Amino acid sequence: MTHKSALRQFILICAATFAATAGVKLFAQPTTAPTTAPTTAPTPTTTTAPVIESTLFPASDAGKALAAAIVKASGGDLWPTVTRLRYTFNVEREGKTVLSAKHDWNVKTGDITITVGDKTMSTNVYANITRDGEAKQAFARWTNDSYWLLAPLKLLDGGVIHSDITPASRDTPASLVRTTVRFASVGLTPGDQYDLAVNTKLNQIVGWVYRPGGGKAMPFSWENYQNFNGLTLSTEHKTPDSAVRIFFTDITVDRQ
């Protein structure tokens, strides 16, 4: 079985209860920049989802070692040298683009400017402040969109807990494995879990199944990896039926 067909099998098994998201409500964990952000952004408590006890698993050294390999393969050693990151986050539904959000992030200072249509919003994502209005919208947009781009670089962030490693599904290549990450009281929704399908030959995430609050499965592929000034990033994510596609354009990585 090829990695592509094995990944599809993994997604279909994990997503037995999957229903395509009708409102493009996308999901993300981080409130901080990857690994070496100078300060920690605030964690709102009003949207925190409860952790479902039955879905908890013990931390695994093997899972953490795999996470470290993914971070390294993604360019994690170079992240401290990144000074500016620009990209456009796009959502396509049934072949029609329904959202494009242009980001310009000063990674060193935390200043972010986001443009959606004719509306421009800004905030400092590292500032420990209470946000409202457009600053709150900008922070939420950055939190979500940056995670879709940078999740592989954030697997060693504080509060991330890794499960053990298992075969992705029956009859899949040995190099395609499954691991799950959850969060210990960090992020906007710490009850969420992500089942990751990982190609261990490349140490790359090739798909994930998102389970908000440990519940309903929502699968997306991770594909079309490209190198941007040393960072290896997935630029495209699709649901199994390709009805929803999340993709990135205009990616620019500046380093010191």
N, C-alpha and C positions, 0 to 999 in steps of 0.2 A: 504494500500500500504506500502511495506517495505521501509526502508531507501535506500536500494540498488536500487530498481526499481524507487523510487522517484528521486534519484540522476540522474539516467539515463534519466528520463523524463526531468529534469531540464537542463541537458547538451544538449539534443536533441533540446529543445525549443530555448535555447540561441545560439545554434550553427547551425542555419538554413543555414548560409552561410559558414560553416566551410569547409576548404579544408586542407587535411593533408600537413604539411610542408615538402617540398621536400628536402630542404637542411639542415635540422636539425638546423635551425636558431632559437635558443631558446632565451628567453626573460627575462629580469630582470630589476629591478628598482634601487637597492641600490648602493650607492657609499660609504656607511659607514657601520661599523659593527653594530649588533643589540644593540639598546638602550643605551649602556654605553661605546661605543668606546672612547678612550682618545682624538682622534682628528678626524677631518673630511677630507676625501679624496677629491680630486678635482673633479669637475663636468665638463666634456668636453662640449662645446657648439656646436660643429660641427654636432653632431648626434641628437640634440634635436628635437623631433617631436612637431609640433604645437598642441596646445590644441584646439579641435573642440568645439566651443561654445555651439552647440546644445546638447552636451553630458554632460555638466556640471550639477552638482546638489549641493544644499546647504549642508553644514556640518550638521551632525545629532548627537545629544548627545546619542541617543539610539544606533546608529551604533558604536560610540566611546566606549560606555560601553560594547558592545559585543566584540569589539576588545580587550579591557582590559581583559575580561574573557578568550579570546583565548590565549593571551600572558601568563596569569597566568597558565592556564591549560598546556601550552607547557613547563613550567619551567622557565618563565621569571624572577621570584624572584631569581633564582639561576644563571642567566646569568652573573652577575657581578663577580661570583667566577670562571668562566671558564677561564682557562689559555691557553689551547691548544686544537685545534680541527683538527682531521684527518679524511678523508673520501675519497672515490672514487666515482666520478660522472660518470654514465654510460648512454649511449643512445643506445637503441636497435630498429632496424627498420625491420619489417617483420621477427622477430625472430633472426636477426643477429646483434651482437654488433658492432656498427660503431664508437663508441667513448668511451674511458675510460680515465678520468683525475684524477690523484691522487693528493690530496691536503694535505698539512701540514701547518697549520695556527697557528702562535703564536698570540693568541687573544689579549694579553696584549701589545705587541710591534708593532703588525701589519705586521710582516714579514711573507710572504707567499712563499712557494715553491710548484710548480705544475709540475707534470711529466705526459706527454702524449707520450706514446710509448718510444722511446729512447731520447726524448727531455725534458730537465728540464729547467723551467723558474722560475724567482723569482722577487719580488719587495716588497716594503712596501706599503700596501694599505691605510695607514693613512697619508702618506707623501703628503704634498701639493706641488707636483712637476709636471712638464710636462714629460710624459713618451713617449718613442719610442721603437721600436724594440721589443725584448722579454719581457721587463718590461711592455710595453703597452699590449702585448698579455696576460701576466699573470694577469694584473689587470682586463682586460675584461673577462677572464675565471673565475676569482674569483667572480667578480660581478654577472655574470650569475649563476654559479653553486651554490654559497652559498645561493642565493635567493630561489632556488628550495628546499633547505633544511631548511632554517631559516625564510621564509616569515612570518609564524605565530608569530615569536618572534619580528618582525619588524613593526607590525601594529600600534604601538604607536610612531614610529619615527617621528621626525620633518618633517612637510610638507605633511604627509599623511592625506587625507580627507576622511571621512566615510559617506556613504549615510544612509538613513533610512533603517529599516528592513522590509522586505515583505516576504510572503510565497514563497518558492522556485519555485513552479509551482502549477498548479491546482491539487487538491485532494492529496496533499502531507501531511505527518504527520506534526502536528503543531510544532514539535521539529526540523524540517528541514526548515531553513529560508535562505533568500538571502539578501546579502548586497554587496555594490560596494565600492571599494576604488579607489581614484585617487590621484594625486600628484601635489602639488603646487610648481612648479619650482624647483624640486629636482630630483635627479637620472639622468641617461643617457637619458631617454626618458619620460619626464614628462607628455606627452599627453596620455600615456597609462592608461588603466583602467582594473581592475580585478573584475569580478562578482564572489563572493564567495558563495558557498553552505556550510552552517554551521550546524552541528548537535549540537543543544543547550543543549542536555542532557550531552554531553561530552565536549562541547565548543571546537570542533575540526572542521577545514576545511576538508570537504570530497570531494570537487571538486572546480575547478575554471574555468571560461571562460575568457581568456585573449583577450583584444581588443586593439591592437596597435593603438595609436592615436584616441581611441574611435571608431574604425572601425570594420573590419572583426573579427568574433568570432573564437577563437581557444581554445577548451576545453580539460582539462585534469582532471583525478581523483586525489585525495589525499588519499592514503590508506596505509595499512600495517604499522601502527604506532607502534613504539617500544620505550622503555625507555633506554636512554643512560646516565647513571650517573646523573639522575634527569631531563634531557631534554627529552620531549616526541616529537618525530620527525616522520614525514611521510617518508617512505623509498621507495615509489613507486608511479609513476604517469603514467596514460595511457590515450590515446585517446579513444573515444567511440568504435572504431572498433579494438582497441588494436594493430593497425599497428605500432604505436610508443609507446615505453615504456621508461621512464626515471627512473632509480633506483640507489640507493646508497648502497655501500658495504663498509666494513672495517671502520665503523664509530667508532671513539674513542673520548670521551670527558674527558679531564683532568680538574680537579678543584682544587683550592687551599684549 
